[in-house]
Amino acid sequence: MKIHFAESHEAQLKFLEELAEVKKLALDTETTGLDARIASCRLLQLCSAEVAEPDEVYIFDLWHIGDKAPLRAFLESRDTL
């Protein structure tokens, strides 16, 4: 499995462009804790939901990618599982 890790705004934009080719995405998050009132979203993972075992995973470090508006717009425009 190939893992793409976005820790910069430039990497975020590059990976979103690559993911635009995927018709259906699976989404997963990692947080700083289990209490939704105080925990923060730390990482967001995306991969293809079109195959049983995706060969590529895209991980976005939400504390380091800078402006999250492109990621938010991308997610709001897509079908996710």
Stockholm file with secondary structure:
# STOCKHOLM 1.0

chainA/1-81         MKIHFAESHEAQLKFLEELAEVKKLALDTETTGLDARIASCRLLQLCSAEVAEPDEVYIFDLWHIGDKAPLRAFLESRDTL
#=GR chainA/1-81 SS CEEEEECSHHHHHHHHHHHTTCSSEEEEEEESCSCTTTCCEEEEEEEESSSSSCSEEEEEETTTSCCCHHHHHHHHTSCBC
#=GC SS_cons        CEEEEECSHHHHHHHHHHHTTCSSEEEEEEESCSCTTTCCEEEEEEEESSSSSCSEEEEEETTTSCCCHHHHHHHHTSCBC
//
